[in-house]
Each structure stands twice: as C-alpha cells, then as structure tokens.
Amino acid sequence: MLFRFFAVLLLAALVPAGPLQAQAIAPAATRNLLPVPTSVRWGTGNLGARLALRPLLTGPADPVLKAAVGRTLDRLRRNGSALPAGSPAAAPLQIRYGRVGLPELQDEERYSLRVTPTGVLIDAPTTLGVLRALATLEQLPQPDGRRTVLPEVDIQDQPRFVWRGLLIDAARHFMPVSVIKRNLDAMAAMKLNVLHWHLADDQGFRVESRTLLRLHEVSGQHYSQTQVREVLRYAAARGIRVLPEFDVPSHTIAWMAAYPQLASNDSIYGVYQSWRTANLAIDPTKETTYTLLDMLFREMTALFPDPYFHIGGDENDGRQWRKSARIMEFARVNGMLKADKTLDKHALQTYFNRRVLAIVTKYNKKMVGWDEILGPGLPQNAVIQSWRGKKGLYDAAKAGNPALLSSGYYLDLYLTAASSYTTDPLPADNPLTPEQQALILGGEATMWSEFADSVVIDSRIWPRAAAVAERLWSARTVQDVPDMYRRLEAVAGQLEKLGLQHRRAPLQLLQQLAGPDPAALAPLRTFAAVLEPVKEYKRHFQGFSYTPGTPLTRLVDAAPAESDVARQFSWRVDSLLVLRPAKTAALPRTAAVRNLHKSLREQLELWQTNDTRLQPLLLTSPTLTEYAPLSGQLRLLAALGLERLTQLERGTAPPAVWLAAAQKQLDAAKAPAGQTELAVVAGFRKLLAL
C-alpha cells in the first residue's frame, strides 16, 4: 500500500500540470486551512501529539529547505503538537522533491501532503512546493481533548495564479527591516509569493545608491544595500520574490530634491511633506534625465535579482509639462499635440515609457507599470498592474500584455475582507478569450502607507490580506464568505504566533490613550472595537492635516481596519431575521432564538452602559475628546436596539413616530468623528427595520 502511494505521488510529480480544475470544497472540509487547497480528503485518525517528526528529505541538497523544515518543526513544537526531534517515538516527515525551485522563475508550487497515524508525507516537483506544503502542515494541528494532534488527511494542491503579491510602501513611512521580515513570514504562511517593495516616492528615496548618493542622503531614512540583500535572502528562503518599484515620472519630488536637473521647471524642491498628490513630474524631454535614470537603474537592477522591475508610471496628469514652454515645444516638434494644440500627455508619457523600457530591457529586466502606461505603441512584454479597475486589466490582456489586478485589493482603503474576497481577477463572466486569460498573471494586495507607520502597519495588512491570498491561490468556486471569516480568525491567531503585531500594537496604543487609570482601558477597548477609520481617501479631508512626521497615535490609528464586533453583531441580527416566521409575529420561543436574543441583549446593554464609564476619559483627554459624540451615539443606538428587542419579543410593531425618530438617530450616528465612524450603524439599521 505504501509503495503504491509513493508510486502515485512520483507519477503525479512527473506529469505536467494541466489547467487547474475548480473544485468546490464543503465548508466542513476547510477546517482552519487558508488558502483552501485544491482537494482535501479527511480521514478519521490522527498523528498523536506526543510524537516528534523526524525529517527525511529525498532530493537535491538544499540548505534553504532544510532550514525551512527546521522552522516548521520548531513552530509545531512551540504549539504543543510535537516533542523535540530525536525522541525515540519520532514519526517520519518524509519530504520528496525533484529539484530546487526558484521563485524568480515562477517555478511550480504544487504539492501533495498526506498525514497518517504513522507519519507525514510531502511530495512536490520543486522545493517551492515543499514550502507551500509546510505552510499547510502548520495549519493542521487541532485540539483533541487535552491534546493537540495532526489529523489524518490527504491534500492535493496548486495555485490558481502564479503571481500572488503584497505591496508594502516603505517610501511614505519608512518600514524597518524587522517589519519587512515579519510580514514576509506572514506572506509565506498565506502562500503569497511576491513582495512588491515600493521604495521611492515624493516623500523619500529609501535605498542606498552608491552612484547617486544624494538620492538617499536627502531623504534620510533608507535601507543600506547590505540590508536590501538581507531582505532578499530572507524572502528567497521563504519562496518569495522581491519586486522593487522606483516610480517615474511622477511621485519623484524626493528625486528632484536631490537632483534638481530632473525637474520639469527651474524650481528647487525639498522632500515633499504632504500626502496630497503634487502633480509634479520629472522632465521627459532632456537627455540628461535618461542618463541619470540609466545610472540608477543599472545599479538597482544589479541589486535586485528579480526578472521584473517596476517603474510606476501612475498619477501624472501632465499639468506641469503643459506649463513648460520647452516641453511644449518638444511635444510640437515630435507630434505630441492634440488637434486643439494642447499637449497629448499620454503620447509624451508613452515616449517616456518607451525610453525607460529600453533602459530596463538593456539590463535584462521585464518592465512592470501601473495601468496608466498602457497605450498605443507600448510593447507587449511590459506587464500592466491595474489599480483603477478591471477595465485596465482586461484592456492589457486584449492588447497582448501580461497583467496583474490590484483594484479591489487596496488594503489602505479600510474596506472589508469580504470585498477583496469577492473580487476575482477572472470571474466566470470575464470577457477574455482563453489566450487572453492566460495573460492574467494574478494580483497584489496593496498597503500604501500614508496612514500606516511601522507600528500600526501590521494591523492594516493582516488578517485582511489573507482573504486576497485565498482568492489568488484557491479555486474560483471557493466563495463561502462566512467560512472565510471563521478561518480568518484562526489565521489571525497563527500570525500572532509568528510575531506579527496586528493585535498587540493597537492594544498598546489604547493603553497609552487610556492613561494611568487601569479602569479606563476596558471601556475604551469596548468603544474602539466598534469603530473603523473612514473609508477610501476620506481621511485626507476630515479636518486634520497630516505630514510624514505626524504621529499616528490617535484613536483612529488604534481602531480596527474592519470591526469584527460590528460584523458579528450584524450577523446575529440577520440570524434573528431568518428565524422570525413573519414580520408581524413575535419571535418563536426556540432555543436558537433565545440564545440569539440573549447575546444581542447582552451586547446592547454593554454598549448602553459603556458610554457612562467612558465619558470621564473622553472629556478629560485632549486626544480623545473629539470621539465623545460617537460614544454618545452608540449609547443612544443601543437604547433603541433594546426597545426593538422587547417589541420583537412581544410581537408588537413599532409606532410610526418611533420609527421616524429611530431613522433620525441612525442618520445622526453615521456622521464621522475623529476620522472614524461607527461600524455598527448598518447592523442597527437592520435590527430597527425587523
């Protein structure tokens, strides 16, 4: 039996992978696995907790893989699912692979993983597949009474898309190496395989340049080239590529501060101290611009080994170019004016893009740019990353260009994990031919850092980025949103054990805001748990001016990007609605209804009394006073909710006057304060409408 099993796995490793067949997996089969594998079959046995795992590797020697296996076994031991290796009772962890996989070549990541009562077997064509299998193995331990066990299971798995990335913006707020490393650990756990490192913007150039020293000297905080190589090694050891981005021609004020000759006018600039789009761009008409870019890109392409090189290309509206007589004359001579003699900005930027592409290509790199670079004359070997919508994604594929989706995956907009989860690069109704679909490489979650510094960034990325990871790895038919949220909670705990600060850092901020009185923390936590930052880019326009030096230490920074408490409250209301036999009837007296009613009443009573406990802190703390109106609104909503629960118990319809007053209260509660909003308003709206 065991021989036949090995033979089947070996045969599978030798057969080229065909198109991924979408398979729906029942929610009960997902357990805590995220992303959901292609195929899962659970057995009835388990590998007992008091067994060690003894690694047995069959394949070309690879110290990187050996170290990865060691990390997995260490984490399993820390979580109580294994004794130290070397125990006489050790069970085999048999790992078979064909060759060493290279992330930069997008080598195969498929694998099979089998756990039996006698051991664990991993089989994969490459070491990359083994790394993904190890990530799955670490999610398998489950409680069995007082023990932790590895359940019996047979998993066959492979990714849907080859490019599954996370962008971290280290230009607007500098992110120390330790922050990058722990996020790489989280990416590996979620099977993301590309770190898109945004390294230059108006607010800073963050990499040491040994040919153009003033770039990093003017900007201040930056990575030394030694630190960059350290991150590259750390990422490669986890099967992750690192894609650098040096955004041009816009988002380059920090460049112009260091080298004024790049500017499109004769002004002298300092490093930009605002988050507003500046609409400045380097001069695309000077040969000295391309000489300097060639010097920089020659150095940076040698530093970063990935075959791809991101040149940005976004958010240049051309207004500064139009104001330059010299640039307008260049455009006239080169046929870049429209019929009305105004600048054809896209034509001039396409000229710039082609010049930059020639430099990047000279250094054996494939150019990646945001969707603004797509236009007539752009060669098909340029990769388009669409941030403005799926139209850019599909237009790129129709033009023959490889493409990535980021629209819908912008984590800094504070949208829900569900909104990202239901955004598919290739939904069933996509308009592309099979050949064009093959050009969709995958996508990237993006974390722009205007409102995320090195302290709070983990809480802005995780665990919501895991929902994007599943969408890019798992089959299209894996769409169960409630089950995704259930597993996201387990993932949040797993990431915490990896050293992520997504829970710890917000709590520390709340402790600082609460001050020395220990009794103040609990009501502040209760209140903060139902707040969310205002969505999209509204935080720029909420009456508080930010610079790169503004401390991110207000309550809005401690509030969750997505409130779990608000979502759970809304789901309880939905469940109550489902259990109600008719709109005018009293709630049935079943155990399910009683439990829901009890939990809702307890929650509402907590919110109703919390304001009284919290107001002394809100009114005496200068940093918290602005949030006092929202706490009062929560109390008033809770009182309305309790009244509605009583009406539902009795089967009485709310009077029209009461409903009108409740509607006014709901509308008032929608108003933001301190750049936050009450995340529970939608749930209350449903409850009051029951």
N, C-alpha and C positions, 0 to 999 in steps of 0.2 A: 504493500500500500504506500509506504513512504517513498519507495523508489519510483513508483508511478507518479506520485505527486511532484517529486523533483523533476522527473522527465517532462511532465506537462508544463511546469514553470520554465524549464530550459527552452522548450519548444516555443512557448509564448514570447520569450526574450529574443528569439531568433527571427520570429515572423515580424515583418514591418507593420507598424501600427496603421490601421486604416482609419477612416473618418470616425470620430467619436460618436458612438450611438447613445443618444439621450435615453436615460433610464430613470423612471420615477422611483424614488425610494420612499417607502412609507415612513411617516414621522417617527413611529416607534423604533424604526431601524437606525435612525440617525444618532440616537443617544446624545453624547456630547461631542460628536465629530463635527468639525468645521474647519475647512470646507467639507461638504458631503462628498464622499468618494463615488466613483462611477458605479461600483457594485459592492454591496455588503451582504454577507450571509452570517448571521449569528448562530453559534452553537449553544448547547446547554451547559457545557462545562466551563472550567476556568483554569488558569495557571495561578496557583496559590500565592498568596502574598509573601510567604516566608521563604520563597525560593529566590536565589540570586540568578542573574542571567550571565552566562559565560559567552562572550562574543567569539564567534568563529567566522572569520572573513575568508571568502574564496573569490579571488580576483586580483588584478594587478595591485601591487603595494601602493598605498596612498596614505601618507601620514595625516592628511587633512581629514579623510574619512574616519580614520582611527580615532582622531581627537573628537570628532562629532559623535561617534558611538560612545565615547567616554562621557561626554556631556549629557547625553540622554540617560545613560545608566546612573550618573550622579543625581540627576533630577528625579528619576524614578525612586532612587533610594531615599532622597530627601522627602519625597511624598509618601513614603511608607509602603511602597509596593515591591521592594526587593531588599535582600540582605547584601552586604558587601560581596563583590565578585571574589571568587576564591573559596566561597563557602562549599563544603563538601556536597551540599544539596543543590548546587547550581544547575540550572536548566540551560540548554543551549540557545543562544541567539545566533542562529545560522544566517549569515548575510552573503548572498551570491550576487555578483555583478560582472558585467562583461568588460567594461573599460572605465577609465576615469572621465567623467563628464566635465565639460567646460561651459559655464554659464554664458560666456560671451559668444559662443557658437549656437546658443539656444538648443543644446543637446537634449535628448529625450529625458523626460521626468517621470515616465510611467513606472509603476512598480506593482508588486503583489506583496501582501502581508498576511501571514497566517499565524494565529495563536492557537495552540492546542494545550491540553493539560500537561504535555511533556516538554513544551518549548515554543520558541518563536522562529519563524522562517520569513526572511525578506529576500525577494528576488527582483532584480531590476537590470535593464540593459546598461545603465551607467550609474556612477556614484551619485549623480543628481537625483535619480530615482530613489536611491537608498536614503538620501537626506529627507526627501518628502515622506518616505515610509517611516522614518524615525519620528518626524513631526506627528504623524498619525498615531504611532505607538505611544507617544507621551500623552495623548488624549484618551487612551483606552482605559486606564485604571479606574475602577469603580468600587464603591463600598459593598461589602458582603458581610453584614453584621458588624462585628468589630474589626474585621479585616479589610484590606484593600487588595483587590485581585485584578488580574488581566483576564477579561472574558474571552471565551473561545470565539474566534471569528475568522472569516476568510474574506479578504478585501482585494479587489482588483481596481486600479485607479490610474487615471491620467488626466492632465489638464485639458480644458476646452480651448484655452488660448495660450499662446507661447509667451506673451508679454503681459505681466501682471505686476504693476508698479505702484509705488508710493512716492510722491514728490514731497520733499522737505525743503522749505525755503529757509536757507541759512543766511540770506543776504539782508533781509529787513531786520530780523532779530538773529543775531549770531547764535548758533547752536554748538556748544562744546562737543568734543569728540565723544565724551561719555553719553551724551544724549543721542548722538547718531548711532552709537554701538547698541544701546539698549533697544532702540527702535529697529535696528537690523535683527536683533534676537526675536522681537515680536513679529517682524515680517517673515522670518524663517518659520516660526510656529504656525503662521497662517498661509504658508506656501506662496507668498509674494516673492517675486524673483528679480525685480528691478528697483533699485534706489535711484530716483531722479533727484539729483542734488543741485538745487538752484543756488548758484554760487555768486552771482553778480546781479546787482540792480541799482536803482538810483541811490539807495541808502548805503551801499557798500560793495566793495570787491573783496571777496573773502578767501582768496587763495594767494599764497606767496608766489610772486613772479620774480624770477631771477634775471629776466631780460628787461622787464618794465617795472622797476622796483616801486615807483610811486603809486602804482595801482593799489597795492595793499597797504603801503605806508600811509597814504592819505586817509584810507578807510578805517584804520585802527585794527579792531579785532579781525583775525583771519587765521586760516589753517596754514601751518608750515607744510612744505612739500613732504616732509617726513611724516607728519600727521595724516596727510592725504593717503600716503602709501599704507599707513597703519589701518585706516578705514577700509581701503581697497582689499587688504589681506583679510580683514575681519569679515567683510562681506563675502568674498570668494569662498571662505571656509564654510559659509552657510548657503552656498549655491546661489548667491545674489550678485547680479551685475550692478555696476555703478555708472549711471549716465550723467555726465556733467552738463550743466546748462550755463552758457555765457550769453545773456540776452542782448541782441543788437537788432536794429539800430536804435530803438527806443529803450527806456529803462537803463540809461547809460550816464546819468548825471555824475555818478561816482567816477566813471572813466574820464569824463570831461574835466572834473575837478583835478585829476592827476595829470592829464594831458590836454590842455586847452585847445590844441590844434585839431582835436577831433570835433569840436563844436561846429554847428551849422551857422553860427554868427560869431561876432568878435567878443562876446561876453566871457567873463571869468566866473566860474561856478565853484561853490563849495559842495561837499557831500550833502545830498538832499535831506532835509529834516522834516519832511511831511509824508503823509500816506496818500495824498491826493495825486491823481495822475498828472504829471507835469507837462506832457505833450512836447517834450524835447527829444531830439534825436541827433545822432552823430551825422556828419556831412557825408553823403554818399557820392559826392562828385569829385572829391580830392583823391589823388593817387596816394597821398601820404596816409589817408585813412586805411587803405588796403595794405600798405606797407606795415603799419603798426599792427593791424589785425593778423597779418601773416606772421609777424614775430611772436605775437601772443599765442596764436593757435598752434604754431609749430611747437612751442613749449608745452602747452596744455594737452595737445593730442598725444605727446610723448608721455606725459604724466599719467593720463587716464587710458588704460589699455582697451576699453570697450570699443567695439567696432563703430558705435554710434556716437554722434557729437551733436548736442542740442544748441541751436543758435537763436532760439526765441523767436523774434520777429513779430511780436504782438503789440497791440495798442499804440501804434504810431498813426496819428490822424493826418500827418503831413503839414500841420499849420505852421510849424517853424520853417519848414522848407519853403513854403509859399511866401514867407516874409523875406527871404534872401534873394536879392537881385542876381547874385552869382549862380545860385542853384536854379532859379527860374530860367536864366539864360542857357544853362546846361540842358535843362529839360526842353527848351525850344529847339536848340540845335539838334538834339537827339530824338525829336518826335515824341516827346512825352507830355504834350499839352492836349487838352480836350478841344473840341470844336469851338468852345467859347473862350479859348486861350488861357483857361485856368489849368493848374497843374493836375496831371493824371498821377496822383500819388501812388496808385497801385503799380503803374508802369515803372515809376522810378524805384519803388521798393523791389520790384521784380528784378530790375537791373542790379540793385544792391545784392539781392539774394543770390543771383547767379554768380556774382563776383566772389561772394563768401563761399558758395558751394564749390567753386573752383579751388579755393584755398583748402577747404576741408577735405575735398577729394584728393588733392595733392598729398595730403598726409594720411591717405588710406582710411578715411572715415566716411561713414554714411551720415548725411545731414538729417537732423530732425528739427522741425519747426512747428510753431503754433499755426492754426488754420489760416491766419491772415497771409501766410506766404504762398498759399495755393493760388495759382493764376496761370494765364497763358504763358507758355514758354518755360515753366518750371519742369525740370527733368523728372522722369518717373522714378528715379532712385532716391528722391527726397521723401522722408517719412513725415506725414502730416499728423499732428496731435490736435484734435478738435476740442476746444473748450467752449465754443459758442453754440453748440447744438449738434444733433446728429446729421444735419444737412451737410456740414463741413466734412464729417466722417464719410458720408456716402458720396459726396462730390469728389473727394480724394480718391476713393476706390474706383469710381467711374472714370476718373482721369488716368487710372493705372498706377496710382501711388499707394504704397503701404500706409495704413492709417491706424491711429490709436484714439480711443474715446476717453475724455476726461469730463465732458459735460455731464452733469448728473452726479459726479463723484467729488464735487468740491466740498471737502470737509469743513473748510473755514466759513461756509455759509450757514452753519448750525442747523442744517436740515436733518431729517430723521434717517436712521439706518435703513428704514423701510423704503425711503425714497431712492436711495442708492441701490438697494437690493432689487427693486423692480425696474431699474434702468439697465437694459440689456444692449450691448453693442450690436447684436444680431438677433432681434426678436423674430418670431416666426413670420411676421408680415413685412420683413425688410425688403427693400426694392432692388436688391442686388442680384446679379447672376452668380452662379456657383464660382466662377472665376474671380469675380469681384469680391465675393465673400471671403475668399482665401487671402485677400489683401488686408483684411481686418486682423491686425496682429493681437489686439486685446485692448487694454486700457490702463489708466492710472488714477488712483485717488490722489488728490492734491491738498496739501496743507500749506497755504500761504500764511505768512507769519506776522501780518500787521498787528494782530491781537493775540499772538501766541509767542511767549518768550520761552527760554529754556526751562522755566519752572512749570508752566501750565501746558506745554505743547503736547505731552502725552495724553492729557485729558481731552484735548481737542482732536486727537487722532483716533484713540482707542476707547472703547472697542468698536466704534462705528466702521473703521477701516476693514474690520474682519468681514463685514457684510459685502463690501466690494470684492474682497479676496474670494469669497464664495461665489459671487456672481461671475468672476472671471475664471475660476477653476471648475466649478461644478456644471452639470448638465443644465441646459435651458429650462428643463421641466422641474428643476428644484426651485419651488416658488412659495413654499409654506412660510409666510411671514411670522405668524405666532411661534412656530417651531424655531425659526431663525433667532428670534428674540430670546427664547428659552436657552438656546445654545450660546447666544452671545453673553449671557450672564455667566455661564461656565467658563467661557473664554476670558472674560474679564478677570476671573479668579486665577486662571492659568497665567495670564500675562503679569499679574501682580507678583506671582512667584518667580517670574523671570526678571524681576527688578524694575518693571515699568511703574511710573509714578502717577498713573491716571486716577487713582483713588487717593493716594497719600497726599499729593501736592494740594488738591483743593481742600482737603481736611485741614492741612496746616495753615492755609490762607484763612479759613474760617476761624481757626483757633486764634490767629493773630487779630482778626477783626472783632472777635468776642471779647478780647482783653483778658485781664487777670481773674475775672469772676468765673469760676468753673460752671456755675449755674446758667450762665448766658449762652454757652455753646449749644446745648440741646435745642432750645427754641430757634436759634439761628440756623442750625442744620435742618430742622424741620421746614423752615421757610425757604432756605436756599434750594432744597430738594425739589421744589415745585416751580423754580424759576428757570428760565433759559435766556441766553443773550438774544437780543433782537436779531431777526433773520437777515440773511443775504448781506448787503453792504450798508444797512441802515445805521449801523453803529458809528459810521463816519458822520452821520447827520443828526445826532441826538444831543447836541448842545454841550459836548465835551471835546475839546481839541487834544489830539494826541500827536506826539512826536516819537521818533525811535527811542528817546530817553525816558518816556513816560512810564512809570512803574505800573505793571499790570497786577495790582494788589487790591482792586475793589471787589465788591460782592459779585459783580458781573463776571469777574475772572474766576471766581470760585464756583459759580453756578454751573451745572452740567450742560454740556452741549445739547444733550437730549435727556429730558427728565424721565427716568424710569418710573418714578412715583406717579407722575401725571399719566403716563401710558397705562399703567396698571389700573389706575382709577377709572380711566375711560373704558378699559376692557371689562371691568366689573359692571359698569353701567350698561354696556352692551349685553352682557350676560343676563342681567336682570330684565332687559327689554325682551330678550329671546324667551325667557321663562314666563313672561306675563301673557296670559291667554287672550286678553283683549284690552284695548286701550282704556275702556271704562271700568274694567273689572279690578277687584282687589287682587293683591299678589297671592298666589296659591301658598298654602301652608306646608310646603315641602321642605325637606332638609336642605336641598340645594339653595332654595330661596332664602331660608332662614340664615344660612351661612353667608350668602352674599349680602343680605340686608345687614347682618351684624357687622361684617367687615367694613361696609360702606359707612354705617353709622359711627363706628369707632374712628374711622379716618376723618369724617366730617367733624366730630366732636374735638378731635385733636387740633384740627385747623382752626376751629372756632375759639378754642381757649388759648391757642399759641400766641395770638396777637397780644393778649394781655401780658403774657410772660415776656414778649419780645420788645414791646414798645419802650420800656425804660432804656434799653440798649440803643434802639434806633434813634431815640430822641436826644441821647447824650453823646453819641459818637458822631463826629463830623463826617466821617467817611460812610456812615450808614443812614444818616437822616433822610437822604433822598429816596430811600426804599420804603420809608414808613407808609406812604399811600398804598403800596401793593400789599403790605401785610394787612392793612385795614380792609382792603378789597377782598382778600382771602377769607377774613373773618365773616364779612357780610355774605359772601357766596356760600360759605359753609352753613350759615344760619338758614339761607334759602333752601339749600340741599336737605337739611334736616326736616324742614317743613314739608318738602316734597316727599320724602320717605314716609312721613306719617300719613300724608294723603294717600300714597300708594298702598300702605298697609290697610287703610280703611276703604279703599276703592272709591275715593271722592275725587272729583275733577277740580283742578284749581280754578278759582274765580277769575274772570277776565281781568279784573283790576289787579289781582295778584300777579297774573302772567305779564301784564304790561309793566308793572313795577320791576318784576324779575328781569325782563328784557332790558330795561334801562340799566339795571345793575350789571348785567352781563356786558353791555356795551361800555360802561364805565370801566369795568375790570380789564378791558382789552388795552387800555392806554398804558404804554410802557413807562417805566421809571428807572433812572439809573442805568439806562441801556439794557434793561431786562424786561421780560414780560412774564405774566403768569401762564405757565404751560397748561394749567388745569381748566382754563376757560372753556375749551372745546368739550371737555368731559362734563362740566356743569351744564353747558347748553343742552347736551343730550339728556341729562338727568331731569332738568326742569321741563323738557318737552315730552317726557314719558307720559 
